[in-house]
Amino acid sequence: MDHARDVAEARYELVISVDARRSGEYDDVDKPRMRARIYRILEAAFTCANVARDAVHTEDRGDGVLLSVAGRIAVTRLLGLWLVEVHENLRDENRALRVPLGLRVGMHVGPVRHDDRGISGRAVDLACRLADSPVARQLLDAERADLVLVTSQSLYEDVVSSGGKFIEPARYSSARLALKEGEVTAWFHLPGRPAPVMPAGDRPTGDPPPAAGAQAPAPGDAGAESADADTEADADDRSGTGGARYTVHGDMSQHSGNVYQQPVHIGRITGGAGPRKD
């Protein structure tokens, strides 16, 4: 196969985008050290996961790394053992640091095109958008975590949801993200921790916050139970997925046009695949 034809044909590969937390705060002396740590962490994890160097394409991104892994390598190995090793290596590096290094990792499988300058394709764009999403940034800071993994909806459904060695779907939570290309569902995981609670501001498409000054009926109102069911069903319909939904708990209310008549207690966004978080 000649080179021109090889470039024209996309290969289905796992794309991994790795970004450093608050990289702009590193000065010119510390940034090279930060970059060296990232490469040390990733390369050691590939070695432990028995992923050959010729199976991994690597591009430097200044404050992170863009990777694509050949289709001959099982995706479960990257989502499982490789991720565990990345997390453990990162923790080891951070023990000696006054300001710990934090990493955001986005993953998606899709068609990738290679040329002399690197890789391209919508799969690459999506993996980068996931790692750079505001929710990923917020979770890393709010949970004081070393690492957050963000997977696409298709990767979660095709691989994560079935579980496997070091893969626990119940420890993932979903949220809707508004990206430049449109809204998508993404799944978030903090290695070694329970399923994360999504930031309060992130909810499925079309689900507005309660109207200011809204009122709710007294406890025991006959409409409470039906309002709960209607709210969940409406949110699922609007999101277009079976994953995240905006759930109401506690004192319920009747609503018209999704405007609540009395105060309500709003629950968390939850993922359909994992246990319900009350």
PyRosetta script that sets phi, psi and omega in degrees:
from pyrosetta import init, pose_from_sequence

init()
pose = pose_from_sequence("MDHARDVAEARYELVISVDARRSGEYDDVDKPRMRARIYRILEAAFTCANVARDAVHTEDRGDGVLLSVAGRIAVTRLLGLWLVEVHENLRDENRALRVPLGLRVGMHVGPVRHDDRGISGRAVDLACRLADSPVARQLLDAERADLVLVTSQSLYEDVVSSGGKFIEPARYSSARLALKEGEVTAWFHLPGRPAPVMPAGDRPTGDPPPAAGAQAPAPGDAGAESADADTEADADDRSGTGGARYTVHGDMSQHSGNVYQQPVHIGRITGGAGPRKD")
pose.set_psi(1, 126.3)
pose.set_omega(1, -179.6)
pose.set_phi(2, -76.1)
pose.set_psi(2, 166.7)
pose.set_omega(2, -173.3)
pose.set_phi(3, -64.0)
pose.set_psi(3, -42.8)
pose.set_omega(3, -177.9)
pose.set_phi(4, -60.2)
pose.set_psi(4, -41.6)
pose.set_omega(4, 179.5)
pose.set_phi(5, -68.7)
pose.set_psi(5, -36.8)
pose.set_omega(5, 179.7)
pose.set_phi(6, -63.0)
pose.set_psi(6, -39.1)
pose.set_omega(6, 179.0)
pose.set_phi(7, -66.7)
pose.set_psi(7, -37.4)
pose.set_omega(7, -176.2)
pose.set_phi(8, -70.0)
pose.set_psi(8, -24.0)
pose.set_omega(8, -176.4)
pose.set_phi(9, -97.8)
pose.set_psi(9, 123.5)
pose.set_omega(9, 179.4)
pose.set_phi(10, -80.1)
pose.set_psi(10, 147.3)
pose.set_omega(10, 176.2)
pose.set_phi(11, -114.8)
pose.set_psi(11, 138.4)
pose.set_omega(11, 176.5)
pose.set_phi(12, -78.5)
pose.set_psi(12, 116.0)
pose.set_omega(12, -177.1)
pose.set_phi(13, -137.9)
pose.set_psi(13, 161.0)
pose.set_omega(13, 172.7)
pose.set_phi(14, -84.2)
pose.set_psi(14, 121.8)
pose.set_omega(14, 177.7)
pose.set_phi(15, -100.5)
pose.set_psi(15, 131.6)
pose.set_omega(15, -179.4)
pose.set_phi(16, -125.2)
pose.set_psi(16, 121.6)
pose.set_omega(16, 175.8)
pose.set_phi(17, -108.9)
pose.set_psi(17, 125.2)
pose.set_omega(17, -178.5)
pose.set_phi(18, -119.0)
pose.set_psi(18, 121.2)
pose.set_omega(18, 179.6)
pose.set_phi(19, -122.2)
pose.set_psi(19, 144.3)
pose.set_omega(19, 176.6)
pose.set_phi(20, -88.1)
pose.set_psi(20, 140.9)
pose.set_omega(20, 177.6)
pose.set_phi(21, -67.3)
pose.set_psi(21, 131.9)
pose.set_omega(21, 174.6)
pose.set_phi(22, 46.6)
pose.set_psi(22, 50.0)
pose.set_omega(22, -177.4)
pose.set_phi(23, -63.4)
pose.set_psi(23, -27.3)
pose.set_omega(23, -179.8)
pose.set_phi(24, -66.0)
pose.set_psi(24, -15.0)
pose.set_omega(24, -179.4)
pose.set_phi(25, -86.1)
pose.set_psi(25, -7.0)
pose.set_omega(25, 176.9)
pose.set_phi(26, -82.1)
pose.set_psi(26, 135.3)
pose.set_omega(26, 178.0)
pose.set_phi(27, -83.5)
pose.set_psi(27, -179.0)
pose.set_omega(27, -174.7)
pose.set_phi(28, -66.8)
pose.set_psi(28, -19.5)
pose.set_omega(28, 177.5)
pose.set_phi(29, -84.5)
pose.set_psi(29, -41.9)
pose.set_omega(29, -175.4)
pose.set_phi(30, -80.5)
pose.set_psi(30, -27.2)
pose.set_omega(30, -175.8)
pose.set_phi(31, -61.7)
pose.set_psi(31, -44.9)
pose.set_omega(31, 176.4)
pose.set_phi(32, -59.3)
pose.set_psi(32, -35.3)
pose.set_omega(32, 178.3)
pose.set_phi(33, -67.7)
pose.set_psi(33, -40.7)
pose.set_omega(33, 177.7)
pose.set_phi(34, -61.2)
pose.set_psi(34, -44.7)
pose.set_omega(34, 179.7)
pose.set_phi(35, -63.0)
pose.set_psi(35, -40.7)
pose.set_omega(35, 179.0)
pose.set_phi(36, -62.4)
pose.set_psi(36, -38.1)
pose.set_omega(36, 178.7)
pose.set_phi(37, -63.9)
pose.set_psi(37, -43.5)
pose.set_omega(37, -179.0)
pose.set_phi(38, -59.6)
pose.set_psi(38, -47.9)
pose.set_omega(38, -179.5)
pose.set_phi(39, -64.8)
pose.set_psi(39, -38.9)
pose.set_omega(39, 178.8)
pose.set_phi(40, -62.0)
pose.set_psi(40, -43.5)
pose.set_omega(40, -179.8)
pose.set_phi(41, -63.6)
pose.set_psi(41, -48.4)
pose.set_omega(41, -176.3)
pose.set_phi(42, -68.2)
pose.set_psi(42, -46.0)
pose.set_omega(42, -176.6)
pose.set_phi(43, -66.0)
pose.set_psi(43, -38.4)
pose.set_omega(43, 176.8)
pose.set_phi(44, -64.1)
pose.set_psi(44, -36.9)
pose.set_omega(44, 179.9)
pose.set_phi(45, -67.7)
pose.set_psi(45, -40.0)
pose.set_omega(45, 177.3)
pose.set_phi(46, -62.6)
pose.set_psi(46, -39.7)
pose.set_omega(46, 179.1)
pose.set_phi(47, -64.1)
pose.set_psi(47, -45.7)
pose.set_omega(47, -179.6)
pose.set_phi(48, -66.1)
pose.set_psi(48, -32.5)
pose.set_omega(48, -179.8)
pose.set_phi(49, -85.4)
pose.set_psi(49, 3.2)
pose.set_omega(49, 178.2)
pose.set_phi(50, 59.1)
pose.set_psi(50, 43.6)
pose.set_omega(50, 175.3)
pose.set_phi(51, -103.1)
pose.set_psi(51, 115.4)
pose.set_omega(51, -176.6)
pose.set_phi(52, -64.5)
pose.set_psi(52, 148.4)
pose.set_omega(52, -178.5)
pose.set_phi(53, -61.9)
pose.set_psi(53, -34.1)
pose.set_omega(53, -177.8)
pose.set_phi(54, -75.6)
pose.set_psi(54, -3.7)
pose.set_omega(54, 176.7)
pose.set_phi(55, -92.9)
pose.set_psi(55, -4.9)
pose.set_omega(55, -174.1)
pose.set_phi(56, -121.0)
pose.set_psi(56, 123.8)
pose.set_omega(56, 171.8)
pose.set_phi(57, -94.7)
pose.set_psi(57, 133.3)
pose.set_omega(57, -175.9)
pose.set_phi(58, -126.2)
pose.set_psi(58, 133.7)
pose.set_omega(58, 174.1)
pose.set_phi(59, -128.3)
pose.set_psi(59, 131.7)
pose.set_omega(59, 177.9)
pose.set_phi(60, -78.4)
pose.set_psi(60, 137.3)
pose.set_omega(60, 179.3)
pose.set_phi(61, -120.6)
pose.set_psi(61, 20.9)
pose.set_omega(61, 177.6)
pose.set_phi(62, 79.3)
pose.set_psi(62, -66.4)
pose.set_omega(62, 178.8)
pose.set_phi(63, -107.0)
pose.set_psi(63, 18.0)
pose.set_omega(63, -179.6)
pose.set_phi(64, -176.2)
pose.set_psi(64, -167.6)
pose.set_omega(64, -176.7)
pose.set_phi(65, -139.5)
pose.set_psi(65, 139.0)
pose.set_omega(65, 172.8)
pose.set_phi(66, -108.4)
pose.set_psi(66, 128.2)
pose.set_omega(66, -176.0)
pose.set_phi(67, -128.3)
pose.set_psi(67, 149.8)
pose.set_omega(67, 167.1)
pose.set_phi(68, -135.8)
pose.set_psi(68, 136.9)
pose.set_omega(68, -174.6)
pose.set_phi(69, -113.2)
pose.set_psi(69, 130.1)
pose.set_omega(69, -177.0)
pose.set_phi(70, -56.0)
pose.set_psi(70, 147.6)
pose.set_omega(70, -176.8)
pose.set_phi(71, -63.0)
pose.set_psi(71, -16.8)
pose.set_omega(71, 180.0)
pose.set_phi(72, -73.1)
pose.set_psi(72, -13.5)
pose.set_omega(72, 177.7)
pose.set_phi(73, -92.3)
pose.set_psi(73, 128.0)
pose.set_omega(73, -178.9)
pose.set_phi(74, -61.7)
pose.set_psi(74, 129.9)
pose.set_omega(74, 179.2)
pose.set_phi(75, -62.6)
pose.set_psi(75, -32.9)
pose.set_omega(75, 179.6)
pose.set_phi(76, -60.1)
pose.set_psi(76, -29.9)
pose.set_omega(76, 179.5)
pose.set_phi(77, -69.2)
pose.set_psi(77, -34.3)
pose.set_omega(77, 179.4)
pose.set_phi(78, -76.9)
pose.set_psi(78, -40.8)
pose.set_omega(78, 179.0)
pose.set_phi(79, -72.2)
pose.set_psi(79, -22.4)
pose.set_omega(79, -178.1)
pose.set_phi(80, -100.8)
pose.set_psi(80, -94.1)
pose.set_omega(80, -173.1)
pose.set_phi(81, -60.2)
pose.set_psi(81, -44.4)
pose.set_omega(81, -178.4)
pose.set_phi(82, -60.2)
pose.set_psi(82, -44.5)
pose.set_omega(82, -179.3)
pose.set_phi(83, -64.9)
pose.set_psi(83, -39.3)
pose.set_omega(83, 176.9)
pose.set_phi(84, -59.9)
pose.set_psi(84, -44.2)
pose.set_omega(84, -179.0)
pose.set_phi(85, -67.5)
pose.set_psi(85, -39.1)
pose.set_omega(85, 176.8)
pose.set_phi(86, -59.7)
pose.set_psi(86, -45.4)
pose.set_omega(86, -178.8)
pose.set_phi(87, -64.0)
pose.set_psi(87, -45.1)
pose.set_omega(87, -179.2)
pose.set_phi(88, -66.7)
pose.set_psi(88, -40.5)
pose.set_omega(88, 178.0)
pose.set_phi(89, -64.0)
pose.set_psi(89, -39.0)
pose.set_omega(89, 178.7)
pose.set_phi(90, -64.4)
pose.set_psi(90, -42.5)
pose.set_omega(90, 178.0)
pose.set_phi(91, -62.0)
pose.set_psi(91, -40.4)
pose.set_omega(91, 178.6)
pose.set_phi(92, -62.7)
pose.set_psi(92, -43.7)
pose.set_omega(92, 178.9)
pose.set_phi(93, -62.2)
pose.set_psi(93, -40.1)
pose.set_omega(93, -174.0)
pose.set_phi(94, -72.1)
pose.set_psi(94, -20.0)
pose.set_omega(94, -179.2)
pose.set_phi(95, -61.1)
pose.set_psi(95, -28.1)
pose.set_omega(95, -177.1)
pose.set_phi(96, -98.6)
pose.set_psi(96, 5.2)
pose.set_omega(96, -174.7)
pose.set_phi(97, -108.2)
pose.set_psi(97, 138.3)
pose.set_omega(97, 175.0)
pose.set_phi(98, -70.7)
pose.set_psi(98, -41.4)
pose.set_omega(98, 175.3)
pose.set_phi(99, -111.1)
pose.set_psi(99, 107.2)
pose.set_omega(99, -175.2)
pose.set_phi(100, -65.3)
pose.set_psi(100, 146.4)
pose.set_omega(100, 175.5)
pose.set_phi(101, -79.3)
pose.set_psi(101, 130.8)
pose.set_omega(101, 176.5)
pose.set_phi(102, -115.9)
pose.set_psi(102, 140.4)
pose.set_omega(102, -178.2)
pose.set_phi(103, -123.4)
pose.set_psi(103, 138.7)
pose.set_omega(103, 171.5)
pose.set_phi(104, -110.9)
pose.set_psi(104, 125.8)
pose.set_omega(104, -176.1)
pose.set_phi(105, -120.3)
pose.set_psi(105, 120.9)
pose.set_omega(105, 175.5)
pose.set_phi(106, -106.5)
pose.set_psi(106, 138.9)
pose.set_omega(106, -179.0)
pose.set_phi(107, -134.0)
pose.set_psi(107, 138.8)
pose.set_omega(107, 174.8)
pose.set_phi(108, -157.2)
pose.set_psi(108, 144.5)
pose.set_omega(108, 175.2)
pose.set_phi(109, -106.1)
pose.set_psi(109, 131.6)
pose.set_omega(109, 179.6)
pose.set_phi(110, -175.1)
pose.set_psi(110, -178.6)
pose.set_omega(110, 179.8)
pose.set_phi(111, -69.0)
pose.set_psi(111, 130.9)
pose.set_omega(111, -178.2)
pose.set_phi(112, -128.3)
pose.set_psi(112, 134.0)
pose.set_omega(112, 176.6)
pose.set_phi(113, -107.1)
pose.set_psi(113, 133.8)
pose.set_omega(113, 179.6)
pose.set_phi(114, -106.9)
pose.set_psi(114, 139.3)
pose.set_omega(114, 170.4)
pose.set_phi(115, -140.2)
pose.set_psi(115, -170.9)
pose.set_omega(115, -175.9)
pose.set_phi(116, -65.6)
pose.set_psi(116, -18.1)
pose.set_omega(116, -176.2)
pose.set_phi(117, -105.0)
pose.set_psi(117, -5.3)
pose.set_omega(117, 179.4)
pose.set_phi(118, 142.2)
pose.set_psi(118, -146.3)
pose.set_omega(118, -176.6)
pose.set_phi(119, -122.3)
pose.set_psi(119, 157.1)
pose.set_omega(119, 179.3)
pose.set_phi(120, -152.9)
pose.set_psi(120, 167.5)
pose.set_omega(120, 179.0)
pose.set_phi(121, 134.9)
pose.set_psi(121, 164.2)
pose.set_omega(121, -179.2)
pose.set_phi(122, -63.6)
pose.set_psi(122, -31.0)
pose.set_omega(122, 178.3)
pose.set_phi(123, -63.6)
pose.set_psi(123, -37.8)
pose.set_omega(123, 178.0)
pose.set_phi(124, -66.9)
pose.set_psi(124, -45.6)
pose.set_omega(124, -179.7)
pose.set_phi(125, -59.1)
pose.set_psi(125, -43.9)
pose.set_omega(125, -176.8)
pose.set_phi(126, -65.9)
pose.set_psi(126, -44.6)
pose.set_omega(126, 179.5)
pose.set_phi(127, -58.7)
pose.set_psi(127, -40.5)
pose.set_omega(127, 179.1)
pose.set_phi(128, -68.3)
pose.set_psi(128, -40.8)
pose.set_omega(128, 179.2)
pose.set_phi(129, -63.5)
pose.set_psi(129, -39.5)
pose.set_omega(129, -179.5)
pose.set_phi(130, -63.3)
pose.set_psi(130, -46.9)
pose.set_omega(130, -178.8)
pose.set_phi(131, -64.7)
pose.set_psi(131, -30.5)
pose.set_omega(131, -176.0)
pose.set_phi(132, -95.2)
pose.set_psi(132, 5.5)
pose.set_omega(132, -174.5)
pose.set_phi(133, -67.4)
pose.set_psi(133, 148.4)
pose.set_omega(133, 178.2)
pose.set_phi(134, -58.2)
pose.set_psi(134, -35.2)
pose.set_omega(134, -179.7)
pose.set_phi(135, -64.5)
pose.set_psi(135, -41.9)
pose.set_omega(135, 178.2)
pose.set_phi(136, -61.5)
pose.set_psi(136, -42.4)
pose.set_omega(136, 178.7)
pose.set_phi(137, -63.8)
pose.set_psi(137, -44.8)
pose.set_omega(137, -178.6)
pose.set_phi(138, -63.8)
pose.set_psi(138, -43.8)
pose.set_omega(138, -179.4)
pose.set_phi(139, -62.6)
pose.set_psi(139, -43.1)
pose.set_omega(139, -178.1)
pose.set_phi(140, -59.9)
pose.set_psi(140, -40.2)
pose.set_omega(140, -179.7)
pose.set_phi(141, -78.2)
pose.set_psi(141, -47.5)
pose.set_omega(141, -175.6)
pose.set_phi(142, -62.8)
pose.set_psi(142, -37.1)
pose.set_omega(142, -177.9)
pose.set_phi(143, -91.8)
pose.set_psi(143, -2.4)
pose.set_omega(143, -177.0)
pose.set_phi(144, 49.9)
pose.set_psi(144, 46.8)
pose.set_omega(144, -175.9)
pose.set_phi(145, -95.3)
pose.set_psi(145, 161.4)
pose.set_omega(145, 175.1)
pose.set_phi(146, -85.2)
pose.set_psi(146, -31.4)
pose.set_omega(146, -170.4)
pose.set_phi(147, -148.7)
pose.set_psi(147, 137.9)
pose.set_omega(147, 170.4)
pose.set_phi(148, -127.0)
pose.set_psi(148, 132.7)
pose.set_omega(148, 175.8)
pose.set_phi(149, -104.2)
pose.set_psi(149, 135.4)
pose.set_omega(149, 175.7)
pose.set_phi(150, -124.8)
pose.set_psi(150, 121.6)
pose.set_omega(150, 177.6)
pose.set_phi(151, -112.8)
pose.set_psi(151, 156.2)
pose.set_omega(151, 175.3)
pose.set_phi(152, -72.3)
pose.set_psi(152, 164.3)
pose.set_omega(152, 177.4)
pose.set_phi(153, -60.9)
pose.set_psi(153, -44.1)
pose.set_omega(153, -177.8)
pose.set_phi(154, -65.9)
pose.set_psi(154, -38.0)
pose.set_omega(154, 178.5)
pose.set_phi(155, -67.2)
pose.set_psi(155, -38.6)
pose.set_omega(155, 177.2)
pose.set_phi(156, -63.4)
pose.set_psi(156, -48.3)
pose.set_omega(156, -177.0)
pose.set_phi(157, -65.8)
pose.set_psi(157, -41.7)
pose.set_omega(157, -174.3)
pose.set_phi(158, -79.0)
pose.set_psi(158, -30.5)
pose.set_omega(158, -173.2)
pose.set_phi(159, -124.8)
pose.set_psi(159, -57.3)
pose.set_omega(159, -172.9)
pose.set_phi(160, -61.4)
pose.set_psi(160, -44.3)
pose.set_omega(160, -174.1)
pose.set_phi(161, -60.7)
pose.set_psi(161, -24.0)
pose.set_omega(161, 178.8)
pose.set_phi(162, -83.4)
pose.set_psi(162, -10.0)
pose.set_omega(162, -179.9)
pose.set_phi(163, 73.3)
pose.set_psi(163, -166.3)
pose.set_omega(163, -178.4)
pose.set_phi(164, 146.1)
pose.set_psi(164, -175.9)
pose.set_omega(164, -178.3)
pose.set_phi(165, -63.4)
pose.set_psi(165, 119.7)
pose.set_omega(165, -178.3)
pose.set_phi(166, 67.8)
pose.set_psi(166, 12.7)
pose.set_omega(166, 178.1)
pose.set_phi(167, -115.6)
pose.set_psi(167, 115.8)
pose.set_omega(167, -177.0)
pose.set_phi(168, -123.0)
pose.set_psi(168, 96.4)
pose.set_omega(168, -176.6)
pose.set_phi(169, -59.0)
pose.set_psi(169, -27.4)
pose.set_omega(169, -179.8)
pose.set_phi(170, -67.7)
pose.set_psi(170, -12.4)
pose.set_omega(170, 179.8)
pose.set_phi(171, -97.8)
pose.set_psi(171, 15.7)
pose.set_omega(171, 177.0)
pose.set_phi(172, -111.9)
pose.set_psi(172, 146.8)
pose.set_omega(172, 173.7)
pose.set_phi(173, -128.2)
pose.set_psi(173, 149.1)
pose.set_omega(173, -176.9)
pose.set_phi(174, -110.4)
pose.set_psi(174, 157.9)
pose.set_omega(174, 175.1)
pose.set_phi(175, -154.9)
pose.set_psi(175, 155.2)
pose.set_omega(175, 175.3)
pose.set_phi(176, -88.4)
pose.set_psi(176, 134.5)
pose.set_omega(176, 179.6)
pose.set_phi(177, -118.2)
pose.set_psi(177, 135.8)
pose.set_omega(177, 175.0)
pose.set_phi(178, -93.9)
pose.set_psi(178, 102.1)
pose.set_omega(178, -179.9)
pose.set_phi(179, -101.4)
pose.set_psi(179, 170.4)
pose.set_omega(179, 179.1)
pose.set_phi(180, -59.7)
pose.set_psi(180, -33.5)
pose.set_omega(180, -178.0)
pose.set_phi(181, -84.9)
pose.set_psi(181, -5.6)
pose.set_omega(181, -177.5)
pose.set_phi(182, 130.8)
pose.set_psi(182, 179.9)
pose.set_omega(182, -178.5)
pose.set_phi(183, -84.7)
pose.set_psi(183, 139.7)
pose.set_omega(183, 179.2)
pose.set_phi(184, -137.5)
pose.set_psi(184, 160.4)
pose.set_omega(184, 170.8)
pose.set_phi(185, -96.5)
pose.set_psi(185, 133.7)
pose.set_omega(185, 178.1)
pose.set_phi(186, -127.8)
pose.set_psi(186, 155.8)
pose.set_omega(186, -178.7)
pose.set_phi(187, -118.9)
pose.set_psi(187, 134.3)
pose.set_omega(187, -172.1)
pose.set_phi(188, -116.3)
pose.set_psi(188, 140.1)
pose.set_omega(188, -176.7)
pose.set_phi(189, -143.6)
pose.set_psi(189, 132.3)
pose.set_omega(189, 173.6)
pose.set_phi(190, -109.5)
pose.set_psi(190, 104.4)
pose.set_omega(190, -176.0)
pose.set_phi(191, -51.2)
pose.set_psi(191, 134.3)
pose.set_omega(191, 178.5)
pose.set_phi(192, 81.3)
pose.set_psi(192, 4.9)
pose.set_omega(192, -177.1)
pose.set_phi(193, -128.8)
pose.set_psi(193, 163.2)
pose.set_omega(193, 174.8)
pose.set_phi(194, -65.1)
pose.set_psi(194, 171.7)
pose.set_omega(194, 177.9)
pose.set_phi(195, -56.3)
pose.set_psi(195, 129.5)
pose.set_omega(195, -176.3)
pose.set_phi(196, -70.6)
pose.set_psi(196, 151.4)
pose.set_omega(196, 173.3)
pose.set_phi(197, -86.0)
pose.set_psi(197, 123.9)
pose.set_omega(197, -177.7)
pose.set_phi(198, -68.3)
pose.set_psi(198, 144.7)
pose.set_omega(198, 176.2)
pose.set_phi(199, -53.6)
pose.set_psi(199, 143.4)
pose.set_omega(199, -172.6)
pose.set_phi(200, -59.3)
pose.set_psi(200, -27.8)
pose.set_omega(200, -175.7)
pose.set_phi(201, -79.7)
pose.set_psi(201, -4.3)
pose.set_omega(201, -175.8)
pose.set_phi(202, -106.0)
pose.set_psi(202, 120.7)
pose.set_omega(202, -177.3)
pose.set_phi(203, -144.3)
pose.set_psi(203, 163.2)
pose.set_omega(203, -179.9)
pose.set_phi(204, -58.8)
pose.set_psi(204, 161.0)
pose.set_omega(204, -177.7)
pose.set_phi(205, -54.0)
pose.set_psi(205, 138.0)
pose.set_omega(205, 171.8)
pose.set_phi(206, 75.9)
pose.set_psi(206, 8.9)
pose.set_omega(206, -178.4)
pose.set_phi(207, -102.3)
pose.set_psi(207, 93.3)
pose.set_omega(207, -175.6)
pose.set_phi(208, -74.5)
pose.set_psi(208, 160.1)
pose.set_omega(208, 176.7)
pose.set_phi(209, -69.9)
pose.set_psi(209, 160.8)
pose.set_omega(209, 179.5)
pose.set_phi(210, -58.9)
pose.set_psi(210, 146.4)
pose.set_omega(210, 179.4)
pose.set_phi(211, -65.7)
pose.set_psi(211, 142.1)
pose.set_omega(211, 179.4)
pose.set_phi(212, -62.8)
pose.set_psi(212, 136.6)
pose.set_omega(212, 178.1)
pose.set_phi(213, 74.6)
pose.set_psi(213, 13.0)
pose.set_omega(213, -179.2)
pose.set_phi(214, -68.0)
pose.set_psi(214, 154.8)
pose.set_omega(214, -177.4)
pose.set_phi(215, -119.2)
pose.set_psi(215, 153.1)
pose.set_omega(215, 178.8)
pose.set_phi(216, -126.9)
pose.set_psi(216, 153.3)
pose.set_omega(216, 179.5)
pose.set_phi(217, -68.1)
pose.set_psi(217, 163.4)
pose.set_omega(217, 178.9)
pose.set_phi(218, -64.0)
pose.set_psi(218, 153.7)
pose.set_omega(218, 177.7)
pose.set_phi(219, -52.9)
pose.set_psi(219, 140.2)
pose.set_omega(219, 178.7)
pose.set_phi(220, 90.5)
pose.set_psi(220, -0.6)
pose.set_omega(220, 178.5)
pose.set_phi(221, -58.4)
pose.set_psi(221, 140.7)
pose.set_omega(221, -174.2)
pose.set_phi(222, -64.5)
pose.set_psi(222, -23.8)
pose.set_omega(222, -177.0)
pose.set_phi(223, -84.0)
pose.set_psi(223, -5.1)
pose.set_omega(223, -173.7)
pose.set_phi(224, -61.4)
pose.set_psi(224, -49.2)
pose.set_omega(224, -174.3)
pose.set_phi(225, -65.1)
pose.set_psi(225, -41.9)
pose.set_omega(225, -179.1)
pose.set_phi(226, -67.6)
pose.set_psi(226, -33.7)
pose.set_omega(226, 179.2)
pose.set_phi(227, -64.7)
pose.set_psi(227, -38.4)
pose.set_omega(227, 178.0)
pose.set_phi(228, -59.5)
pose.set_psi(228, -48.8)
pose.set_omega(228, -178.0)
pose.set_phi(229, -64.9)
pose.set_psi(229, -43.3)
pose.set_omega(229, -178.8)
pose.set_phi(230, -63.1)
pose.set_psi(230, -41.0)
pose.set_omega(230, -177.5)
pose.set_phi(231, -63.9)
pose.set_psi(231, -45.1)
pose.set_omega(231, 179.5)
pose.set_phi(232, -64.5)
pose.set_psi(232, -43.5)
pose.set_omega(232, -178.1)
pose.set_phi(233, -64.6)
pose.set_psi(233, -44.0)
pose.set_omega(233, 179.9)
pose.set_phi(234, -60.3)
pose.set_psi(234, -43.2)
pose.set_omega(234, -178.3)
pose.set_phi(235, -64.1)
pose.set_psi(235, -40.8)
pose.set_omega(235, 179.8)
pose.set_phi(236, -64.1)
pose.set_psi(236, -42.0)
pose.set_omega(236, -180.0)
pose.set_phi(237, -62.8)
pose.set_psi(237, -42.6)
pose.set_omega(237, -177.3)
pose.set_phi(238, -70.0)
pose.set_psi(238, -36.3)
pose.set_omega(238, -176.3)
pose.set_phi(239, -73.1)
pose.set_psi(239, -28.3)
pose.set_omega(239, -179.6)
pose.set_phi(240, 75.3)
pose.set_psi(240, 12.0)
pose.set_omega(240, 178.8)
pose.set_phi(241, -133.9)
pose.set_psi(241, 165.5)
pose.set_omega(241, 174.9)
pose.set_phi(242, -96.1)
pose.set_psi(242, 10.2)
pose.set_omega(242, -175.6)
pose.set_phi(243, -91.8)
pose.set_psi(243, -107.0)
pose.set_omega(243, -174.7)
pose.set_phi(244, -63.1)
pose.set_psi(244, 144.5)
pose.set_omega(244, 171.9)
pose.set_phi(245, -149.8)
pose.set_psi(245, 153.9)
pose.set_omega(245, -178.2)
pose.set_phi(246, -92.6)
pose.set_psi(246, 110.8)
pose.set_omega(246, -170.2)
pose.set_phi(247, -110.6)
pose.set_psi(247, 136.8)
pose.set_omega(247, 178.3)
pose.set_phi(248, -100.5)
pose.set_psi(248, 131.8)
pose.set_omega(248, 175.8)
pose.set_phi(249, -127.4)
pose.set_psi(249, 164.6)
pose.set_omega(249, 174.5)
pose.set_phi(250, 84.4)
pose.set_psi(250, -135.3)
pose.set_omega(250, -179.6)
pose.set_phi(251, -75.8)
pose.set_psi(251, 116.8)
pose.set_omega(251, -176.7)
pose.set_phi(252, -95.0)
pose.set_psi(252, 177.1)
pose.set_omega(252, 179.5)
pose.set_phi(253, -153.9)
pose.set_psi(253, 159.5)
pose.set_omega(253, 167.8)
pose.set_phi(254, -74.6)
pose.set_psi(254, 146.8)
pose.set_omega(254, 174.4)
pose.set_phi(255, -139.8)
pose.set_psi(255, 153.6)
pose.set_omega(255, 178.0)
pose.set_phi(256, -129.4)
pose.set_psi(256, 123.2)
pose.set_omega(256, -176.7)
pose.set_phi(257, 61.5)
pose.set_psi(257, 28.3)
pose.set_omega(257, -179.8)
pose.set_phi(258, 64.9)
pose.set_psi(258, 22.2)
pose.set_omega(258, 172.5)
pose.set_phi(259, -106.8)
pose.set_psi(259, 119.0)
pose.set_omega(259, -174.6)
pose.set_phi(260, -82.7)
pose.set_psi(260, 143.9)
pose.set_omega(260, -175.0)
pose.set_phi(261, -90.2)
pose.set_psi(261, -20.2)
pose.set_omega(261, 178.7)
pose.set_phi(262, -142.3)
pose.set_psi(262, 167.9)
pose.set_omega(262, -177.5)
pose.set_phi(263, -59.1)
pose.set_psi(263, 142.8)
pose.set_omega(263, 178.6)
pose.set_phi(264, -128.5)
pose.set_psi(264, 161.0)
pose.set_omega(264, 175.0)
pose.set_phi(265, -106.2)
pose.set_psi(265, 118.9)
pose.set_omega(265, -176.2)
pose.set_phi(266, -94.8)
pose.set_psi(266, 130.7)
pose.set_omega(266, -180.0)
pose.set_phi(267, -86.7)
pose.set_psi(267, -168.3)
pose.set_omega(267, -176.2)
pose.set_phi(268, -90.2)
pose.set_psi(268, 160.2)
pose.set_omega(268, 168.7)
pose.set_phi(269, -72.8)
pose.set_psi(269, 132.2)
pose.set_omega(269, -177.5)
pose.set_phi(270, -126.4)
pose.set_psi(270, 154.1)
pose.set_omega(270, 176.5)
pose.set_phi(271, -93.8)
pose.set_psi(271, 138.3)
pose.set_omega(271, -176.9)
pose.set_phi(272, -67.6)
pose.set_psi(272, -26.3)
pose.set_omega(272, -175.4)
pose.set_phi(273, -81.0)
pose.set_psi(273, -23.4)
pose.set_omega(273, -175.8)
pose.set_phi(274, -100.5)
pose.set_psi(274, 177.7)
pose.set_omega(274, 179.3)
pose.set_phi(275, -67.0)
pose.set_psi(275, 146.2)
pose.set_omega(275, -179.8)
pose.set_phi(276, -70.1)
pose.set_psi(276, 131.6)
pose.set_omega(276, -179.3)
pose.set_phi(277, -102.5)
pose.set_psi(277, 112.5)
pose.set_omega(277, -177.9)
pose.set_phi(278, -97.7)
pose.dump_pdb("model.pdb")
